[in-house]
C-alpha cells in the first residue's frame, strides 16, 4: 500500500506524542496488572519470561532486563511463583542455576487481557505502508536501546549515589 500523506511534525511534537503514549501505556499497565492480580513490576518481568519462550531466562537475565538487583528478582520470582505465573527449573547444564518458565495457563490469561489492545494496534499498523512500519520498528528498537543505555548509565543498582546500591566515597 502506498504511504498516506502525514501531517508534518517537529521532533518536539513527536517527543510530546511519545510522552503521552508512555503515560497512557503506564496507566494501562497498572490497570492490566490489577486485572491479572499482580503488580506492574511483576507483570513486566512476566512479559520478559513470556517473550523468552523456550529460551528460559535465569534470574540474572531477568534482573538485567528490568534493571533491578538479583535480590529484588528473587522476591519478584517468589511472588510470581506463588501467584501461579512461573515455575523454576534447574539449568540442564549447570544445576546450581535455575531457569524460569511461564505457566501456560498464566500466558493464556495475560494474553487474553492484552488481545483487544493488540488487535487494535494491528489495525492501526494496517494504515501504514510496509516501509513506514519498518521505520516505526527501527525507531522503537533504537529508542528502546537508547533508553536502556540511559538506565544503565544513570540508574544501575550498583551505581553510587542512586540510592539503589552501596555508596562509595
Number of C-alpha atoms within 10 A of each C-alpha: 9 10 11 10 6 6 5 6 8 8 8 9 11 11 11 12 12 12 12 12 12 12 12 12 12 13 13 13 18 16 14 18 19 13 13 14 12 17 18 18 15 19 22 16 19 25 15 18 25 24 13 14 12 11 12 20 21 18 22 17 17 21 20 15 13 15 17 17 18 16 11 13 22 14 12 20 21 15 16 20 17 11 13 14 24 23 16 18 14 13 15 10 7 8 10 8 14 18 19 26 22 24 15 12 12 17 16 11 13 19 14 11 14 13 11 11 11 12 11 11 11 11 11 10 14 12 14 16 14 14 12 15 14 12 12 14 12 12 12 12 12 12 12 12 12 12 12 16 12 12 14 15 10 13 19 18 20 15 16 15 14 13 12 14 14 11 11 7 4
